[in-house]
Amino acid sequence: MDTQYEFDHEAERPIVYVRQVNADDLPEDMREQVGELETLYAVHNEEGERLALVADRKMAFVLARQNDLDPVTVH
């Protein structure tokens, strides 16, 4: 098939990256807020800016999708 198709790039949802964060790596004021959690999950935009910090991976993906973002895991 040699038919060209123009993809509607504006219809794509922006990609965000979900990565695991150790609570010990957070600033002290944030560590006080997370209580006894040892691991959290951060949602970052394509420029690396942290958009959200949540308690578990599933919540990070749900949060992203609820905000019309396309989450992917990053190591």
Buried (B, 14 or more C-beta within 10 A) or exposed (E): EEEEEEEEEEEEEEEBBBBEBEBEEBEEEEEEEBEEEEEBBBBBEEEEEEBBBBEEBEBBBEBBEEBEBEBEEEE
